[in-house]
């Protein structure tokens, strides 16, 4: 059994199609991902962040001098005895928050040169995020789309929410593999417009895509969204999109009715390709960063587990 075959067996995947088993497998890998919010909540019921108001709750915040009206049950007797002055414990209340996952299965995501299609890797990452959110007690929602259609899932709690998301991922992915690129297309910009209305204030939002064709206007919309939500962009890439292998032959490519050939034996062509790919990647990352998004890139040529542990 070669290395790639062994990796696919461990992932319970064939690298191309999407099964429920490979998504369920991430149930036991939630320690790989940290969903602790980076900033205070901006909504009265927006998640298991720490709400900015203080009262009796789950999370200890600090100790301060006792003030008239404080709950006597919250007095910190140890500090009071040590200082001779009454002190009160303050707490920050935990609340559920929505974790919203946008997963892109558009035509450019149905590509892979090594371990997995980019779309399959995107589904794996979606599964890990969903299980991690459920484990924390957060609500999970999603927006999944391919070239021809989209599937929405309002945030809900418990394992059933993850299973509904996985059902949508499977439907959308199978349709993406078998569909023809015709009719009115669903673009990333279309879905980001939907996201602006779907993601409630205080949400943690993951955008899982290769971000091909992301427009400047949509990046500005994302910047507005970051005022009320925490956004994390997860660019999915394949190594061949960055550098071409030197295999000394012509490589023919086909996508729908389009065909092209790459002269892999030509060193100047490979160098030019790598330079353009590097420039495009930098431009994309700068655009996402300028929009206020945190970045977590993932390769489709290596398991998510290895990338997060590495």
C-alpha positions, 0 to 999 in steps of 0.5 A: 500500500503506497503512502497516498493510498494509506492516507486515503484509507485513514481519511475513509475517503477516495479523494473524489467523492464525499461520504458520510463516514469521512465527515463523521470521522472528525467527531473525534478530532475536535481538539485540533481546532480552537473556536475560542472567540478573539473578541467580545460579543456584540449581540445579547444572544450571540454565542459562548463568547464572554458577554461584556456585562458582568453578573452571576454566570459560568466564567470567573472574571475578576475580584473587586471591592464589595459595593452596596447592592452586590450579591453577598453570595458572591463575596470572596471570603479568602480575599476579604480575610486576607485584606480585611476589606470585603471583596466580591467575585465578578463573573462573565456570562456564557451564551450560545453563539452561531458558528456559520460555515460557508462551503464552496463547491464551485467548478474551480474547487473540483480540482486536485492533483494529489491527495484530495479534490479541493472540494473534498478538503473543504468538506472535511474542514467544514466537518471539523468546524461543525463538530468543534462547535457542537462540542463547545455547545455552539449553534451550527449553520451553513451555506453550501453552494456549487455552480448551479445551486445553493443550500442554506441551514439556519444555526441550530444546536446539537448533533442533528445540526451537524448531520443536516450540514453533512447532508447538504455537503453530500448533496451539493458535492455529488451535484457538483461532480455530475453537473454540467456548467450550464444555466445561471451560475452561482458565484462566490460573490452571490453567496457572500451577498447572502451571507451578509443577511444570514450571519447574525451579529456575534457569529463566528463565520468560516469562509471555505473556498479558493476565493477565485474571482473574489471582487473588490466590492465584495471584499468591502462587504466583508469588511462591513460584516467584520464589524459585527461578526468574527470572520475567518477565511480558509483558502483551499489550494492545490500545490499544482496551482502554485508550481508545476512539476518538471515531468518532461512532457506536455500535460493536457487539461480539460474542463467542460468544453475547454481544453488546454495543454501545459508544456511542463518540460519548458523551464521558463514556462514553469518559472513564469507560471509560478511567478504569476501564481505567487503574485495572485496568491499575495494579491488575494491574501492582501485583499482578505487581510484588508477586509479584516479577515483572519487567514487559515490556508489549507492544502488539498494535498495533505490531511487537515490533521497533519496541517493543524498539528504541524 
